[in-house]
């Protein structure tokens, strides 16, 4: 199984400041035949289902604000929120869908400082 | 528009069974595999497995074999999760999530809380 490890476990950032969440996979999730990283980022708020923010490691889902961006390839990935807004308070998860079983990181709780 | 609508919350006693439904609309149901994901209280997201909505063939993650069964009814575009011999540790929110062209979880159901308590 591919193990996904996020850092930090929790993060407090001031409004308007940058938030950075890291995700490391135990194996590469880059599929060489199409050069795509099978890595997604999700936002989870209480009482709501997870919301896909980023797929293929760096492609923003339709309707997601452009302050959210994803980067990285192979085994190391980053989710960046360029200017934190109050509505961004949530738990964020990375997910690999390169191989079965599909696995998630443990989650990073993002709060306002 | 794509929608996944799940059945409502359930309160069950230990040893009972529960069947959660996930009705899809807004796309061709048999085109995309459906996943099931669990979130236990205070815990993270855990992939339980998926069902091929074209063949009906299920795949279960380790830890979700035996008591957990995925099924579907293509006539009503609905997938089901049945859990038998419920235990307290099965208390969780269960989500269905579509395996779409952008990846696993491009659309999610609203979640179904299953509470197991005597």
Interface residues (C-beta under 8 A of the other chain):
Chain A: X38 X40 X42 X44 X49 X50 X51 X52 X55 X56 X59 X61 X93 X95 X97 X100 X101 X102 X103 X104 X105 X106 X107
Chain B: X35 X37 X44 X45 X46 X47 X49 X59 X61 X62 X95 X97 X102 X103 X104 X105 X106 X108 X109 X110 X111
